[in-house]
Amino acid sequence: MSNWRIRWLTVAVACGAIAYADVLPDDRADALWHYYGGGGITVEGPSLLVRKKIGDNLSVAVNYYVDMITSASIDVVTEASPYKEIRRQETISADYLRGKTTYSGGFIDSVEPDYNAKTSFLAVSQSMFGDLTTVSMGYTRGWDIVGKTLHGIIDPDFHPRADRRNWSIGVTQVLTRNLLASLNFETDESEGYLQSPYREARYFTGAGDGYSFEPQVYPKTHTSNAASVELKYYLPWRAALTGDARVYEDTWGVSAEDGSLKYMQPLKHNLTLDTLFRYYTQTHATFYSDLFPYANSQNFLARDRELASFRSMTVGAGISYQMPVTRFSWLDKATVNLSVDHLRVNYLDFRDDLVSAPTPQQEPLYVLTANVVEFFISAWY
């Protein structure tokens, strides 16, 4: 599996979860089971996280994460064979507090049969102006080795590399006693083998089905920039409303916008309800096409649906229950949490070629629906 954009986003989110300046994360342990099902792909598995302070200035965390993947997506069914594989990811990280400055760093090792990704990250966060302002900066460096499986056997002669770098800067400001604002900017740079070795581009032939396939060819470099703003407002009835907006553009011609709205409401009996709505839209890459006019029609070719134009919408809800821990003197707090999200993606220029049509480009536009479920238990000690 070489879905590197989703993998890199996962790493970026993990690396971004650093401590606020002059406050170390709480000691806690989390056990998670996650599930994704949609578009012919099923991903599920456990995750375990343990975080512990060592003295007054150091906090260390370890995380073990597993993806068990079964794929019969439209890309796989059209161009290859369905497959199953397991990805294992191990993370170790630390936060060091000195005065009002927190230094964070860590290393992530992700391994699957046809992809090996190693990532290191560093970040610094500084509180100032009476703790009303927090400035943070981060750097992430990744080294990936791409593999390819043929009929269940790893190709020993195929092992290109991909190197990745990410720089981020953010400012969080307390505006009023109830309003918190965050501004963030990040830049990604990648070079090397940046495509899937399995997916192929489609071109018009006029014979048979009217089309055939050829290998994709991507540029060897990729740079992207993204800026976001988030506002969190604490409502008088103990609820919280969070809104964010983000814009993105890259050197492949993709531009995107997305925004989300989240609402958190404490309920009776130690219950807390969370709801989510998210909207996302993007344009296609300059070298993307659902159907090229003929073979080798241009230097770069892609029919990866992640580079197509599409719009997506996510709605979700979660419930959290704070359990009584009076029987366990070593526990400060424990929660049981369940969240369910529903995702719908409407593609604007990627067609479902599994549906028969008189001629290419008369197939219906592809629509993906998926459900994401997370169940986890957290304990603070």
Secondary structure, DSSP 8 states (H G I E B T S, - for coil): ---HHHHHHHHHHHHH----TT-----EEEEEEEEEEETTEEEEEEEEEEEEEETTTEEEEEEEEEEEEEE--HHHHHHS--EEEEEEEEEEEEEEEETTEEEEEEEEEEEETTEEEEEEEEEEEEEETTTTEEEEEEEEEEEEEE--EETTEE-TT---EEEEEEEEEEEEEE-SSSEEEEEEEEEEEEEE--S-SS-EEEEE-SSTTSEEEEE-B--SEEEEEEEEEEEEEE-TTS-EEEEEEEEEEETTS-EEEEEEEEEEEE-STTEEEEEEEEEEEE---TTB-SSBSSTT-SSSBB--GGGS-EEEEEEEEEEEEEE--TT-TT-SEEEEEEEEEEEEEEEEEEE-TTS--SSTT-S-EEEEEEEEEEEEEEEE-
